[in-house]
Structure formats: C-alpha cells, structure tokens
C-alpha cells in the first residue's frame, strides 16, 4: 500500500487528528455565540428605540409644565 502524500495526505492527517476537530468545534461554538449576540442586540435595540421615542416625545411637555414659571421669569 502506498502512503499518500501532498494535499490528500495532509487532509487525511487533519481529519484523523483530534486537535483539528477541537479547533473546528471551538470555531463553530464561537460563531454561534456571535450570531446569537447580534440577534439579541437587534431585538433589544429595535424595542428600545420605540420606547425611547415615546419617552422623548413627552419630555418637552413635561419640562414646560414643570418649569413654566421659571421660563417666564427668565424671559423678563
């Protein structure tokens, strides 16, 4: 039986070696965590933006109602 060399021999050694498998598992695990983090960030950002707009639209009215006398006094 002839030993294979070159590309196929390297590929066979990579497949048989457990170090390569552990590396592939860590890469897959890390990629999954990154994808999950991006998805969670997108969901949180989109929901937070809606609520922030609602709060932000009420701030000028609240400031005017709270500090109406101060603004009138400062204008004089």
Backbone bond lengths (Angstrom), bond angles and torsions (degrees), N, CA, C in turn:
res aa  C-N    CA-C-N  psi(-1)  N-CA   C-N-CA  omega(-1)  CA-C   N-CA-C  phi
1 X - - - 1.444 - - 1.531 108.11 -
2 X 1.269 115.68 133.32 1.457 122.11 -176.76 1.528 109.71 -91.30
3 X 1.332 116.59 133.23 1.472 119.82 177.16 1.514 108.97 -74.65
4 X 1.295 115.72 133.56 1.464 118.66 178.85 1.519 109.44 -81.15
5 X 1.281 114.30 145.07 1.454 119.50 179.64 1.519 108.35 -132.33
6 X 1.295 114.47 174.68 1.455 118.45 179.42 1.512 112.19 81.34
7 X 1.303 113.74 -144.67 1.466 120.08 -173.92 1.527 112.05 -64.68
8 X 1.312 116.28 -47.12 1.472 118.81 -177.40 1.522 111.41 -66.00
9 X 1.323 116.90 -37.12 1.463 119.43 177.61 1.517 111.42 -64.63
10 X 1.313 116.33 -42.45 1.462 120.19 177.06 1.513 111.94 -64.21
11 X 1.320 116.27 -38.66 1.462 120.69 178.58 1.527 110.82 -65.17
12 X 1.322 116.89 -42.15 1.469 120.28 178.51 1.527 111.21 -64.02
13 X 1.328 116.35 -41.97 1.471 119.23 178.20 1.528 110.49 -63.89
14 X 1.310 116.81 -39.11 1.469 120.39 179.06 1.521 111.00 -63.83
15 X 1.321 116.71 -42.81 1.467 120.68 -178.81 1.528 110.69 -66.70
16 X 1.329 117.18 -38.83 1.467 120.82 -178.22 1.529 112.61 -76.68
17 X 1.304 117.93 -28.66 1.460 121.10 -177.33 1.529 109.28 -75.00
18 X 1.304 116.70 134.01 1.457 120.57 -179.46 1.522 111.98 -77.82
19 X 1.329 117.63 -22.49 1.460 119.84 178.59 1.523 111.15 -60.75
20 X 1.324 116.26 -40.72 1.465 120.27 178.52 1.516 111.34 -64.30
21 X 1.318 116.38 -39.08 1.461 120.55 -179.99 1.527 111.07 -65.47
22 X 1.317 116.46 -41.74 1.466 120.04 178.76 1.526 110.11 -62.91
23 X 1.327 116.70 -40.32 1.463 120.43 178.77 1.523 110.76 -62.79
24 X 1.322 116.78 -44.65 1.466 120.65 179.47 1.524 110.39 -63.11
25 X 1.324 117.45 -39.92 1.464 120.13 178.61 1.525 111.16 -63.01
26 X 1.339 116.76 -43.00 1.461 119.40 179.50 1.525 111.83 -65.86
27 X 1.307 116.72 -37.65 1.470 119.97 177.88 1.521 109.90 -64.88
28 X 1.317 117.22 -44.01 1.466 120.63 179.09 1.528 111.44 -64.87
29 X 1.310 116.89 -41.93 1.464 120.83 178.84 1.527 110.97 -63.89
30 X 1.322 116.52 -44.05 1.462 120.45 179.90 1.528 111.07 -65.74
31 X 1.318 116.80 -40.95 1.469 120.35 178.16 1.532 110.32 -62.44
32 X 1.315 117.25 -40.81 1.460 120.32 177.34 1.513 112.65 -63.17
33 X 1.329 116.31 -39.42 1.468 119.66 178.49 1.528 111.28 -67.00
34 X 1.312 117.10 -39.18 1.465 120.45 178.93 1.525 110.34 -65.77
35 X 1.312 117.29 -43.19 1.466 120.77 178.51 1.531 110.47 -62.95
36 X 1.320 117.29 -41.64 1.468 120.29 178.27 1.525 111.03 -64.63
37 X 1.326 117.51 -40.86 1.463 120.58 179.67 1.526 111.22 -64.29
38 X 1.323 117.17 -40.74 1.470 120.45 178.40 1.523 110.35 -65.48
39 X 1.315 117.54 -42.41 1.461 120.94 179.99 1.533 111.19 -64.51
40 X 1.311 116.98 -44.11 1.469 120.72 179.10 1.517 110.36 -65.11
41 X 1.318 117.65 -41.46 1.466 121.02 178.64 1.522 111.07 -61.67
42 X 1.328 116.98 -41.15 1.460 120.44 179.31 1.527 111.26 -62.66
43 X 1.321 116.64 -44.53 1.466 120.69 -179.19 1.528 110.25 -63.99
44 X 1.323 117.23 -45.15 1.466 120.71 -179.01 1.527 110.53 -65.73
45 X 1.324 117.36 -43.50 1.467 120.15 -178.63 1.525 111.67 -64.18
46 X 1.334 117.42 -42.44 1.466 119.09 -178.04 1.525 111.12 -67.04
47 X 1.321 117.99 -39.04 1.466 120.21 178.89 1.521 111.48 -73.14
48 X 1.312 117.94 -35.36 1.460 121.36 179.47 1.521 110.97 -69.10
49 X 1.325 117.03 -36.64 1.459 120.57 -178.84 1.528 111.19 -63.03
50 X 1.306 117.60 -39.76 1.465 121.41 178.74 1.527 110.57 -63.16
51 X 1.307 116.44 -46.33 1.469 120.02 -179.94 1.527 111.44 -68.40
52 X 1.315 117.32 -36.60 1.468 120.51 179.66 1.530 110.90 -64.81
53 X 1.322 117.23 -37.52 1.464 120.35 176.94 1.532 110.56 -63.95
54 X 1.315 116.47 -40.16 1.465 120.33 -179.98 1.529 110.52 -65.20
55 X 1.318 116.79 -43.03 1.467 120.27 179.36 1.521 110.02 -68.20
56 X 1.335 116.09 -43.63 1.456 120.43 -177.70 1.521 113.37 -63.51
57 X 1.315 117.57 -32.68 1.465 119.78 179.53 1.528 111.62 -72.29
58 X 1.312 118.09 -21.83 1.465 120.57 179.81 1.519 113.66 -90.93
59 X 1.323 118.68 -10.98 1.468 121.32 -176.51 1.533 112.38 -65.44
60 X 1.331 120.71 -47.55 1.478 118.62 -179.49 1.529 113.39 -59.36
61 X 1.319 117.51 -39.65 1.466 120.33 179.25 1.524 110.68 -66.76
62 X 1.327 116.82 -38.90 1.459 119.81 179.14 1.523 111.07 -67.62
63 X 1.316 117.46 -40.13 1.462 120.04 177.92 1.523 111.76 -64.93
64 X 1.314 115.53 -42.20 1.469 119.02 179.06 1.518 110.75 -63.96
65 X 1.318 117.39 -42.98 1.463 120.97 -179.63 1.522 111.08 -66.88
66 X 1.308 118.11 -36.76 1.456 121.43 -176.43 1.517 112.32 -78.92
67 X 1.320 116.01 -42.65 1.467 120.07 -172.70 1.520 112.79 -112.97
68 X 1.309 118.21 30.46 1.459 122.32 -178.65 1.519 110.40 -61.26
69 X 1.304 117.95 -44.19 1.462 121.31 -179.15 1.522 111.07 -66.78
70 X 1.310 117.87 -37.78 1.465 121.96 179.60 1.523 110.18 -65.63
71 X 1.339 117.74 -42.28 1.456 121.37 -179.58 1.521 110.68 -67.46
72 X 1.320 117.81 -37.64 1.465 120.76 177.48 1.523 110.51 -67.54
73 X 1.323 117.00 -39.95 1.453 121.46 179.67 1.526 111.31 -67.14
74 X 1.326 117.26 -39.59 1.469 121.41 -178.40 1.517 110.29 -70.42
75 X 1.328 119.31 -28.79 1.452 121.77 -178.56 1.514 111.95 -73.26
76 X 1.323 118.76 -21.04 1.485 122.14 -177.24 1.490 111.47 -76.93
